[in-house]
Protein backbone atom coordinates (compact mmCIF):
# COMPACT_ATOMS: atom_id res chain seq x y z
CA UNK A 1 0.00 0.00 0.00
CA UNK A 2 1.28 3.45 -0.89
CA UNK A 3 1.35 6.02 1.88
CA UNK A 4 0.77 9.57 0.79
CA UNK A 5 1.80 12.40 3.06
CA UNK A 6 -0.41 15.42 2.39
CA UNK A 7 2.34 17.77 3.55
CA UNK A 8 5.57 19.32 2.36
CA UNK A 9 6.82 19.80 5.93
CA UNK A 10 10.47 18.73 6.11
CA UNK A 11 9.93 17.72 9.75
CA UNK A 12 7.04 15.39 8.92
CA UNK A 13 8.85 13.93 5.91
CA UNK A 14 12.02 13.30 7.94
CA UNK A 15 10.08 11.74 10.79
CA UNK A 16 8.36 9.29 8.45
CA UNK A 17 11.67 8.37 6.79
CA UNK A 18 13.32 7.89 10.20
CA UNK A 19 10.51 5.45 11.05
CA UNK A 20 11.19 3.42 7.89
CA UNK A 21 8.47 4.84 5.62
CA UNK A 22 9.06 6.38 2.22
CA UNK A 23 5.82 8.28 1.60
CA UNK A 24 4.70 9.88 -1.61
CA UNK A 25 4.77 13.61 -0.89
CA UNK A 26 1.66 15.43 -2.07
CA UNK A 27 1.17 18.74 -0.24
CA UNK A 28 -2.48 19.74 -0.11
CA UNK A 29 -3.39 23.03 -1.73
CA UNK A 30 -6.18 24.21 0.56
CA UNK A 31 -7.30 27.44 2.13
CA UNK A 32 -6.41 27.14 5.83
CA UNK A 33 -8.80 29.83 7.02
CA UNK A 34 -11.36 28.53 9.46
CA UNK A 35 -14.99 29.12 8.45
CA UNK A 36 -15.91 30.24 11.98
CA UNK A 37 -14.40 30.25 15.45
CA UNK A 38 -14.04 26.71 16.71
CA UNK A 39 -11.96 25.16 19.53
CA UNK A 40 -8.29 24.44 18.98
CA UNK A 41 -8.76 20.67 18.77
CA UNK A 42 -11.62 20.92 16.27
CA UNK A 43 -9.74 23.43 14.12
CA UNK A 44 -6.67 21.22 13.59
CA UNK A 45 -8.77 18.12 12.90
CA UNK A 46 -10.90 20.12 10.45
CA UNK A 47 -7.83 21.38 8.58
CA UNK A 48 -6.16 17.96 8.58
CA UNK A 49 -9.34 16.39 7.18
CA UNK A 50 -9.62 19.14 4.58
CA UNK A 51 -6.05 18.41 3.43
CA UNK A 52 -6.57 14.64 3.32
CA UNK A 53 -9.82 14.98 1.37
CA UNK A 54 -8.16 17.34 -1.11
CA UNK A 55 -5.46 14.73 -1.78
CA UNK A 56 -8.07 11.99 -2.10
CA UNK A 57 -9.96 14.07 -4.69
CA UNK A 58 -6.74 14.61 -6.65
CA UNK A 59 -6.12 10.86 -6.65
CA UNK A 60 -9.68 10.19 -7.83
CA UNK A 61 -9.17 12.58 -10.75
CA UNK A 62 -6.01 10.65 -11.65
CA UNK A 63 -7.93 7.38 -11.14
CA UNK A 64 -5.25 6.17 -8.71
CA UNK A 65 -7.14 6.54 -5.46
CA UNK A 66 -8.27 3.11 -4.33
CA UNK A 67 -6.50 1.70 -1.31
CA UNK A 68 -3.84 4.34 -0.90
CA UNK A 69 -3.37 5.61 2.64
CA UNK A 70 -3.37 9.39 3.04
CA UNK A 71 -1.92 11.04 6.13
CA UNK A 72 -2.55 14.74 6.69
CA UNK A 73 -1.75 16.92 9.69
CA UNK A 74 -2.14 20.46 10.93
CA UNK A 75 -0.47 22.03 13.97
CA UNK A 76 -1.30 25.19 15.91
CA UNK A 77 -0.05 26.89 19.02
CA UNK A 78 -2.72 28.12 21.42
CA UNK A 79 -2.64 30.66 24.23
CA UNK A 80 -5.88 32.60 24.58
CA UNK A 81 -6.25 32.24 20.80
CA UNK A 82 -4.88 30.17 17.93
CA UNK A 83 -1.41 31.38 16.99
CA UNK A 84 -0.27 30.56 13.49
CA UNK A 85 3.03 31.04 11.70
CA UNK A 86 4.60 34.49 12.11
CA UNK A 87 4.58 36.70 9.04
CA UNK A 88 7.67 38.78 9.77
CA UNK A 89 10.27 39.48 12.51
CA UNK A 90 8.00 41.91 14.38
CA UNK A 91 5.19 39.37 14.44
CA UNK A 92 7.58 36.60 15.57
CA UNK A 93 9.05 38.80 18.32
CA UNK A 94 5.59 39.80 19.58
CA UNK A 95 4.33 36.21 19.53
CA UNK A 96 7.31 34.68 21.30
CA UNK A 97 7.40 37.51 23.86
CA UNK A 98 3.78 36.77 24.73
CA UNK A 99 4.60 33.09 25.35
CA UNK A 100 7.60 33.53 27.66
CA UNK A 101 7.47 32.75 31.39
CA UNK A 102 4.21 30.90 30.84
CA UNK A 103 2.71 27.87 29.18
CA UNK A 104 0.80 27.35 25.97
CA UNK A 105 -0.62 24.38 24.11
CA UNK A 106 0.49 22.78 20.86
CA UNK A 107 -2.28 20.87 19.11
CA UNK A 108 -1.81 18.67 16.08
CA UNK A 109 -4.78 17.27 14.23
CA UNK A 110 -4.20 14.21 12.07
CA UNK A 111 -6.48 12.67 9.49
CA UNK A 112 -5.98 9.19 8.05
CA UNK A 113 -7.94 8.17 4.96
CA UNK A 114 -7.85 5.01 2.90
CA UNK A 115 -8.60 6.52 -0.48
CA UNK A 116 -11.74 5.29 -2.20
CA UNK A 117 -12.89 3.46 0.94
CA UNK A 118 -15.07 4.53 3.87
CA UNK A 119 -12.06 4.38 6.20
CA UNK A 120 -11.51 7.76 7.82
CA UNK A 121 -10.00 8.65 11.18
CA UNK A 122 -9.28 12.08 12.65
CA UNK A 123 -7.76 12.76 16.04
CA UNK A 124 -5.94 15.47 17.95
CA UNK A 125 -2.93 15.34 20.22
CA UNK A 126 -2.22 18.21 22.66
CA UNK A 127 1.04 19.01 24.45
CA UNK A 128 1.52 21.70 27.11
CA UNK A 129 4.78 23.64 26.65
CA UNK A 130 6.43 25.93 29.23
CA UNK A 131 8.84 28.71 28.16
CA UNK A 132 11.47 30.32 30.37
CA UNK A 133 12.35 34.01 30.28
CA UNK A 134 13.82 35.07 26.94
CA UNK A 135 16.15 38.09 26.98
CA UNK A 136 15.05 40.69 24.41
CA UNK A 137 18.44 40.77 22.68
CA UNK A 138 18.45 36.98 22.24
CA UNK A 139 14.88 37.00 20.98
CA UNK A 140 15.69 39.81 18.54
CA UNK A 141 18.61 37.75 17.19
CA UNK A 142 16.46 34.61 16.94
CA UNK A 143 13.72 36.26 14.87
CA UNK A 144 16.37 37.31 12.34
CA UNK A 145 17.09 33.63 11.59
CA UNK A 146 15.01 31.47 9.21
CA UNK A 147 13.78 29.14 11.97
CA UNK A 148 10.59 30.93 13.13
CA UNK A 149 8.84 31.39 9.80
CA UNK A 150 7.39 28.06 8.77
CA UNK A 151 6.32 26.96 12.23
CA UNK A 152 3.18 27.55 14.25
CA UNK A 153 4.07 29.81 17.16
CA UNK A 154 7.37 30.78 15.56
CA UNK A 155 9.64 28.21 17.20
CA UNK A 156 10.99 24.70 16.82
CA UNK A 157 11.33 22.54 19.95
CA UNK A 158 14.02 20.60 18.09
CA UNK A 159 15.84 23.73 16.92
CA UNK A 160 17.96 26.46 18.44
CA UNK A 161 14.97 27.72 20.42
CA UNK A 162 15.00 24.56 22.56
CA UNK A 163 17.10 26.28 25.24
CA UNK A 164 14.10 28.49 26.11
CA UNK A 165 11.77 25.56 26.69
CA UNK A 166 11.65 24.89 30.41
CA UNK A 167 9.69 21.66 30.08
CA UNK A 168 6.66 20.14 28.40
CA UNK A 169 3.85 17.77 29.33
CA UNK A 170 2.90 15.36 26.60
CA UNK A 171 4.33 14.13 23.32
CA UNK A 172 7.56 15.79 22.13
CA UNK A 173 6.92 14.73 18.51
CA UNK A 174 3.57 16.47 18.67
CA UNK A 175 5.35 19.78 19.26
CA UNK A 176 7.54 19.00 16.23
CA UNK A 177 4.24 18.72 14.34
CA UNK A 178 3.64 14.99 13.94
CA UNK A 179 2.54 12.91 16.97
CA UNK A 180 4.12 9.70 15.73
CA UNK A 181 3.20 7.40 18.65
CA UNK A 182 -0.49 8.15 18.22
CA UNK A 183 -0.26 7.96 14.41
CA UNK A 184 1.36 4.55 14.69
CA UNK A 185 -1.37 3.31 17.05
CA UNK A 186 -4.09 4.51 14.69
CA UNK A 187 -2.34 3.03 11.63
CA UNK A 188 -2.20 -0.37 13.34
CA UNK A 189 -5.96 -0.18 13.94
CA UNK A 190 -6.63 0.79 10.32
CA UNK A 191 -4.31 -1.74 8.73
Buried (B, 14 or more C-beta within 10 A) or exposed (E): EEBBBBBEBEBBBEBBEEEEEEBEBBBBEBEBEEEEEEEBBBBBBBBBBBBBBBBBEBBEEEEBBEEBBBBBBBBBBBBEEBBBBBEEBEBBBEBBBEBBEEBBBBBBBBBBBBBBBEEBBBBBBBBEBBBEEBEEEEBEEBBEEEBBBBBBBBBBBBBEBEEBBEEBEBBBBBBBBBBBEBBEEBBEEBE
